[in-house]
């Protein structure tokens, strides 16, 4: 498998504390039937989310994932520490307003508190409610203001790791991957035993095209927090992008065992299995993903690709159409649909229209041009309807 540079445009990160949906992988065949088609995967990675562990009477309780909210208290008995700790706990529970009250109280009890500055900036970013995507808050006034406050906190206290990690998160939301990477490298150096610091650094490394380095940081996050299913998924995505598919499958399988009701966990595992041509395993996982979350477009597109590889073209086309009904802007599904429709001369006009739509949505995607050229060449060749595309498992 060849690893290509990760595109910042497909990176997904979580707002403020790292909560959010887990990473996801989608596949797109690069060739019209009649050529050697490849399955190209676009991967997303997210910051980790807290899981709930349960115990049984017959076995010790499983380990509990570590918090994703970095502690802002100094643990030195400072006047603001109690409110900072209470604010962190509220934020970890998702209660932003209570967190803000505690951070404001901390600022009153100790004017100029760096922890309070970071906490209030953290809440301000979360209140924006931006989608959990890289550059989702590009140009947003509140996130820009929060990033400015976080940069000020980092200057005031250059040894305070949480300020740098939160600043890196803000810069990822703003679409500034290089400066996010700079801040997060400092944060991880200052917080060497904090899994969230390594996790966020791994995400920034993916955004800047450093998949191998990202895998190293995300592996460290898993080492520090092995009970987190989402950290396992993040590592799996980095390994996919680094061309280490079989290792990624190990992480994805572990994630599925830990969080069997996650549609994205099953989807990512199924897509990775497609990369090693385990069609039976891939089909099982992708069908389970659709059962768990029938409203997720990428899952339908991935299942369609698996069906297409096993020769079930009518069902594959149905899955692609459902994916596009759910998300008409999913360029990969338009390309998938075109490759399936192009097998039949009667539907090649519709295939061309699908590729034109994909080109509008993703004008820089080279697969669209290749597929259009291949579609044109089919006019002078016998129908290739008896063949099916093969997958090489390339990722980018």
N, C-alpha and C positions, 0 to 999 in steps of 0.2 A: 504494500500500500504506500502511496506517495502522500506525504503531508505537505499541504500548501499553507500559505500564511493565513492566519485568522483575520477575518474582516471585522473591524470595529462596528460596522453597520449591523452585524448580526449578533453582537454581544448583548446579553441581557444582564442587568444587575438590579439589585434590590435597593429600595429607598431607605436611606438613613440607617436602620438597625440591621439590615440584611434580610428582613422577612420578605417572602415572595415565592412565587412558583419556582419549581426546580427546573434545571436545564432540560433542553429538548433538542432532539436531532431530527432533521428531515432529509429525505432523499429525493433526488431528481435524476432521471436518466438523461444522459447528455446527447444521445443519438437517436435519430428516427430509425424505426425498424428497417433493416436492410443494411445498416452499418453496424459497427461494433459499439453498442451503447454502454455507457458506464453509469454507475450510481454515484452521484456526488452528494456528499452530506454537508449540510450547513449546521453548525452546532451553536447552541446558546448555553451560556452559562449564567447561573445566578448566584447570588449570595445565599447563605444558608438560612434555614428557618428552624425554629425550635419544635421538636416533636414531643409528644406526651408518652412517657413510658408507663406501663402497667405491670403489676406484679401478680403472681399466682401464689396460692397457698403451698404448693408443692415444690417451688423453686425460688431461689433468691430473685429479687426484682432485677430486671435488666438495667444496665447503666443508663443514666439520664444524659441527654445531650447538654453540652455546656451552653450558657446563655450567649445569645448573639449580640446583646447590648453591652458594650464595653463599660466597665465601671469608671465613674468619674470622681468618686470620693478619694481622698488622700489616705484614708485609714489612719490618720494621725491625730484624730480628735479635733480637727478644725471645726469652727462654729457651723460651717455650711455642710459638713460631711453627712449628717443625718438626712438632710433634705436632698442632697445629691444621690444618696443611696436609695431613698424612697422614689426619687424621680426615675432612676434607672430601672427599678423594679416595675413601676407603672408603665414605662415605655416598653419593657420586655413583654408585658401583658397586652400591649396594644392600646393602652389608655393614654393617648397623647395629651389630653387636656389636663388630667391629673399630674402627668409628668411635668407639664409646663408650669403648673402651680408650684410644685416642689422646686423646680429649677429657679423660678422667680424668687421664691423664699430664700433659696441659697444665695442668690445675688444680693438680696437685701441684707442678709446676715453677714455677708462678707463681700462688700463691694469690690469689684475687680476680680472676683474668683474666676480662674480660667475654666474650672469645671462647669460653672454656671453658664459661662459664655458658650462652651461646647454643647451643653445640654439644650439651651434655648435654640441654638442653630440647628441642632438635630431635630427638634420638634418643628421648627419652621420649615425645614425641608420636607418632613413627613406630611405636614398639612397641605402641601402643594398637591399631593395625590397623583403625581405623574406616573405614567405607565412605567413598569419596571424594565425599561429599555435603555441601552446606552444612548446618550444624547437626547433622552426623552424630555429633558427640561432645558434644552439649549436656549439660551436667551431669557429664561424665566427670571423675573426681577427678584422674587423671593429667594430662589436658589442662589442667584448671584450675590445677594446681600448676605445670605448665610455663609457662603464660601468666603466672602470678605471677612466676616467675623471669625471664621475658623482659621483663616490665615493670620489674623491678628493674634488669636490665642496661641498659635504655634510660634509666633515671634516672641510673645511675652514669656512663654514657657517652652523653650526648645527641647526640653527633655520629657514633655508630656505626650506620650504616645497616642492616646485617644484623639487628641486634636488633629494629628496628622492622618489618622485613619479616617476620621469623619470628613476631613478636607479632601482626601482622595476620593471618597464616595461622592461628595458633592461635585467634584470635577468630572467624574465619570458621567454623572447625570447631565452635566453641561456639555459633554462631548469633548472634553479636553483630556484625552488619554495620556499624552506624554507628561503633563504636569500632575495628573492623577498618579501616574506611576512613580514620579519623584516623591510625592507625599507619602505614598503607601510603602515605598521602600524604607523610608525613614520610620514610619509607624511600625513596620515589622521588625526593624532593628531594635527599636525601643521596647517592643513587646514580643520578645522571642518565644514566649510560651503561651501566647494568646492565639487560638486557632482562627478567630475572626480576622485578625490582622493579616495572617498568611493567606486566608481565603480571599480577602479583598485584593491583596497584592496579586494573587493568581489571576483574578478576573482582569485586572489592569494589564497584566502581561499578555493575556489573550487578546485584549483590545489593541495592543500594539504589535501583534503578530509573533509573539514569542511563546509558542505552544510548549516547547520542551521545558523552558523555565517555569511556565505556569503550572505544568504538571508537578514539578518539584515542590513549588509552594503549596499547591493543593494537597499533595501527599503529606506534607508536614501538617496541614490543617487536620487531615484525617487521623494522623498519628496522635495529635493532641486531643482530638474529639472523635474517637471511633464510634460513638453511639449515634452520631448524626447521619441520618440517611441522606440528607441533601448534600452534605459535604462529599459523600461517596459519589453522588451523581455528578457534582462539579468536577471531581477528579476524573471520572469516566469520560466526561466531555473533553477535558484537556487531553487525555490520552488518545481519544479519537482524532483530535486535531493534530496530535503529534505522530499519527500513523501507527499507534500501538493498540490496534483494535482488540486483540485477544485479552490484553491487560484491562482494557476498558470494559470488556464484557464481564470480567471478574467483579469489578466495582459495581457495574449495573446490576448484576445478579444479587450481590450483597444488599444493594439498595432496595431491590424488589422484596427480598426477604424481610427487611426492616420496615418497609412501608408498602405493603402489598395492595393498598387501595389507591395508590398514586397512579393516575393515568400516564403521566409523563415518565414515571419510572419504567412502566411496561413499554411505552413507546420508544424510549431511548434504547432499552435492551433489545427490543425487536429490530430496530433500525441497525444497531450494531451487528446483530446476528445476520442481517442481510449482507453486511460487509464481508462475512466469511462464507456466504452461500449456504447458511443453515436456514433453508426456506421453511422447513416445518416448524422449527423453533420460532423463527421470526413471525410467521403467520399467527401462531398461538399468542405471542405477546402483543402483537398489534391488534388482534381481535379483542383481547382483554382490555387494551387501552380504549378502544372504541366503546366497549360496554361500560367502562367506568366513566368516560367523559365523551358522550356522543356529540357534544357541541364544539369540540376542538378540531379545527380545520386541518392542522398539520398531521394529526393522527389518521384522519381519513385519507389524506394524500399518501402517507407512508404505507397504509394498508393497501391502497390501490396499486402502489408500486410492487408490493409483494405478490398481489394477485396477478399483475401483469407478467411478472417473472415466471409464474407457474402456468401461464397460458390461459388464464381466466380473464380474457380481455373485456367482456361485457360487464362483469362485476367490477373490474378495475376502473372502467370508464364511469360507472355509477359512483364509486368512491371519490373519484376526482371531481365529479360534478357536485357531490355533496360538500366536499372541501371548499369548492368555489362558491357554493351557495352561502356557506358560513363565513367565508372570507374572500371576497372577489379580488382582493389585492395580493393574494398569495401567488406570486409569480411562478414559483416552483410547480404548483399544481397545474397552472396553465401549460407549462412545458410538458409535464407528465401526461396531461390530457392529449396534447398534440401528438406525442409519440404513440399513444394507443390508437388514436383516430387515424393516423397516417397509414396504418396497415391496410385499411380498406380504401380502394380508390374512390368509393362513393362518399367518403367522409373526409377526404383530403382537403377540401375547401374549408371545412370547419377546423381542421388541424392548422391550416395556415392562419385562420382568424385567431385561434388560440395563441399561436406564436407571436402574432402582431400585438395582441393584448399583453403578452409577457414582455415584449420589447418596450412597450410604453411604461410598464411598471418597473422594469429593470433594464434600462437602455445599455448598461455597461456589461451585462452578462453575456460572455462569449458563446454560451450554449445556444442562445436564441439564433444567432447568426449561423452557427454550424447546422442547426436543425432546419432552418429555412433553406439553406443550400442543399441539404440532403433531401428535403421534400421536393425541391425543384428537380433534382436528379432522378427521382423516382418516376417522373413522367416518361423517361426514356428507357426504363427497365421493367422487367416482369415484376408482378406483385410479389412482395416478400411476406405475404400474410401467414405463411406456414412457419415463420421463424419468430423467435421471441428475443428481446434484448437480454444481454448478459451484463452482470454487474462486476465492476472491478474493485469497488470499495474505495475509490479515491475520495479524499476529503479536502475541503478548502475552508 
